[in-house]
């Protein structure tokens, strides 16, 4: 499959990477992705963690605050904010007091990203290659999830907001390790695009089509469900329409705030996964945020709201004395959906949602942990969504990770808790430049598209736009192109991926090819899995 494509390009040496990379990386388990070894960082991190647990008497809490379709350049701390007409003071303050990642990677679209975060596995392994829409089958039913493992370790778990990892009974959050779920199963536009006369008059004004959608087998409600419950009248709180959609994020914020306050006096650690509705198109800001941004556009108003909501949650942690023992991660599920412009986000990179260009998969990523993560750090060390799974498990003391499947995530405890290197330190041991991750592998549906190692990104399969497609950078438009010899970009010099260095920098090809060869070799024992791919369900 994908391996032959790389061999045809002549980039994989016979040794598959072991000879070239021997001694630099650690293949610490047959079913785990390789990690860069930083023993000094890990020793210091474990000492910090032991001291904290002695003071608090329990393992750390986790808060994941994941926005929808917010690009790398939207937050003020990433160059947006006031420049974009949507100030984000709370996100900016978090970055100033924590760790701001400049090379944090998701998947090209929301469901693959969220499932990867939950499982530590790339989409080609968990099988959700595209979002399941309108009740389409497929989800996490056969996967071992992060909340399941944390729950077994004594954690209280809550999922709030957007789920979109399948709405079959075996895949919904309350059946995949969360004690309680308050949110919706799908994605925002599923509930609004067929109701809005301004955008979709051909649906609203055609009773046949409108009723067909209304009667389609997908859940159209904001739901409150406890573990084991699914799709019963008691848990359907309200139907989502053009009026109720505006206030969903505020209601979810109230729920998360109450949960944080409730856990303040508990001996149990907790995991709160808060997925916002904003800023996925079409954005309908609540009345108190309508026109509040300087830009006065719906996306910008909702981004201001998302920043405000996060500020509320952060203040609640502070007021209840839980900041010291809570690791916070703020991010977005993918790059901007440019086909909904101007109700869309921004990236300075090439491409957008639906592509494996940097604009599609390089997203904001901020970690904060009071007293544990050095304040004011910024790093270009590679971090992938799949790293959340093993990192949180390691921090929680969970050791029984699945052995029957391949886990692509890397434990990044050492990197997150590392201190800035002394001035003059070589970049190879400086956490400002390097993490525990050797490479980021980008898959475009079921094709191995690209790999990034350091500043270098080798691309053989990508999404291109031309006169046959729309004039925007795309979303889910464009067509797949296989480059005959591949394109090699230096992302420090060329973040827009416009100038291939392949012929001038051939020395890098065997090295990067060896990393790809080692990755593709894992599929011999752990074959790819496809269950949701566009309109197909396998």
PEZIDA-V570562 format. One record per backbone hydrogen bond with DSSP energy under -1.0 kcal/mol. NH is the residue of the N-H (numbers start at 1). CO is the residue of the C=O. E is the energy in kcal/mol with one decimal. If there is no record, write none. Layout:
nh: <NH/NH>
co: <CO/CO>
e: <E/E>
//
This chain:
nh: <5/6/7/8/10/11/16/18/21/22/24/25/26/28/32/33/35/36/37/42/43/44/45/46/47/48/49/50/51/52/53/54/55/56/57/61/62/63/64/65/66/67/68/73/74/78/79/80/81/83/85/86/92/93/94/95/96/97/99/100/101/102/105/106/113/114/115/116/117/118/119/120/125/126/127/129/129/130/136/140/143/146/149/150/151/152/153/154/155/156/158/159/160/161/162/163/164/171/172/175/176/178/179/181/182/183/184/190/191/193/195/196/200/203/204/205/206/210/211/212/213/214/215/216/218/222/223/224/225/227/228/229/235/237/237/238/240/245/251/252/253/254/255/256/257/258/259/260/261/262/263/266/271/272/273/274/275/276/280/289/290/292/295/301/302/303/304/305/306/307/308/309/310/311/312/313/314/315/316/317/318/319/320/321/322/326/327/328/329/330/331/333/335/338/340/341/343/344/353/354/355/359/360/361/362/363/366/367/368/372/373/377/377/379/380/383/385/387/388/391/392/393/394/395/396/398/401/407/408/409/416/417/425/429/430/433/434/440/442/444/447/449/450/451/452/453/456/457/458/459/460/461/462/464/469/479/481/483/487/489/491/494/497/501/505/508/509/512/513/514/515/516/517/518/519/520/521/522/523/524/526/529/531/532/533/536/538>
co: <1/2/3/4/7/6/13/15/17/18/21/21/35/26/29/407/26/436/24/38/39/40/41/42/43/44/45/46/47/48/49/50/51/52/53/325/270/327/272/329/274/331/278/346/71/75/76/75/74/80/82/81/88/89/90/91/92/93/367/377/365/379/383/361/109/110/111/112/113/114/115/116/122/122/123/127/532/532/133/165/140/118/145/146/147/148/149/151/150/269/271/180/273/182/275/184/185/168/168/172/173/173/157/225/159/223/161/187/188/189/192/192/196/200/200/201/203/206/207/208/209/210/211/213/216/238/183/235/181/179/174/226/232/222/235/222/220/241/247/248/249/250/251/252/253/254/255/256/257/258/259/263/156/62/158/64/160/66/277/286/286/289/85/297/298/299/300/301/302/303/304/305/306/307/308/309/310/311/312/313/314/315/316/318/317/323/61/368/63/366/65/67/360/336/337/338/340/342/336/108/352/350/357/357/358/104/330/99/328/369/369/98/374/100/432/103/105/384/385/387/388/389/390/391/392/393/399/31/120/120/412/413/422/426/427/430/430/452/450/447/444/442/442/458/440/456/453/489/451/487/449/449/481/479/466/464/462/460/459/457/455/490/494/488/501/505/506/508/509/510/511/512/513/514/515/516/517/519/520/521/522/124/127/127/536/533/531>
e: <-1.1/-1.5/-2.2/-2.7/-1.5/-1.5/-1.8/-1.4/-2.5/-1.1/-2.1/-1.3/-2.9/-1.5/-1.6/-1.6/-1.6/-2.5/-1.0/-2.1/-2.4/-2.0/-2.6/-2.7/-1.6/-2.1/-2.5/-2.2/-2.1/-2.2/-2.5/-1.8/-1.6/-2.7/-2.5/-3.3/-2.5/-2.5/-2.6/-3.0/-2.2/-2.8/-1.2/-1.9/-1.5/-1.4/-1.8/-2.9/-2.7/-1.8/-1.2/-2.7/-2.3/-2.2/-2.0/-2.1/-2.3/-1.7/-3.2/-2.3/-2.9/-2.6/-2.8/-2.7/-1.8/-2.8/-2.6/-1.8/-2.3/-2.0/-1.5/-2.7/-2.2/-2.2/-2.7/-1.3/-2.1/-1.0/-1.5/-1.0/-1.9/-2.4/-1.7/-2.6/-2.6/-1.8/-1.1/-1.7/-2.3/-2.4/-2.4/-2.1/-3.0/-2.9/-1.9/-1.3/-2.0/-2.5/-1.0/-2.1/-1.6/-1.9/-1.1/-2.9/-2.0/-2.0/-1.1/-1.8/-1.8/-2.3/-2.1/-1.3/-2.9/-1.5/-2.3/-2.4/-1.4/-2.8/-2.4/-1.6/-2.2/-2.5/-2.1/-1.3/-2.0/-2.7/-3.4/-2.3/-2.7/-2.3/-1.1/-2.5/-1.5/-1.9/-1.0/-1.2/-2.8/-2.3/-2.1/-2.8/-2.1/-2.0/-1.9/-2.7/-2.6/-2.2/-2.2/-2.4/-2.1/-2.5/-2.1/-1.5/-2.6/-3.1/-2.7/-3.2/-3.3/-2.0/-1.6/-1.9/-1.1/-2.1/-2.2/-2.5/-2.4/-2.4/-2.1/-1.7/-2.7/-2.2/-2.0/-2.6/-2.2/-2.1/-1.8/-2.0/-2.7/-2.4/-2.0/-2.1/-2.3/-3.1/-1.9/-1.2/-2.7/-1.7/-2.7/-3.0/-2.6/-2.4/-2.1/-1.6/-2.1/-1.1/-1.2/-1.5/-2.0/-1.9/-3.0/-2.5/-1.7/-3.1/-2.0/-1.2/-2.6/-2.4/-2.4/-2.4/-2.1/-2.4/-2.6/-1.5/-1.0/-2.2/-2.6/-1.8/-2.0/-2.4/-1.6/-2.0/-2.8/-1.9/-2.3/-2.3/-2.0/-3.0/-1.5/-3.1/-1.4/-1.7/-2.5/-2.2/-2.0/-2.0/-1.5/-2.4/-1.7/-1.9/-3.0/-3.0/-1.8/-2.0/-1.9/-1.7/-2.5/-2.7/-2.1/-2.3/-2.5/-3.4/-2.5/-1.6/-2.3/-2.8/-2.4/-2.1/-3.1/-2.8/-2.9/-2.8/-3.3/-2.7/-2.2/-3.9/-2.2/-1.7/-1.0/-2.8/-3.0/-1.9/-1.4/-2.0/-2.6/-2.2/-1.8/-3.0/-1.9/-1.1/-1.3/-1.6/-2.0/-3.3/-2.5/-2.5/-1.8/-2.3/-1.6>
//
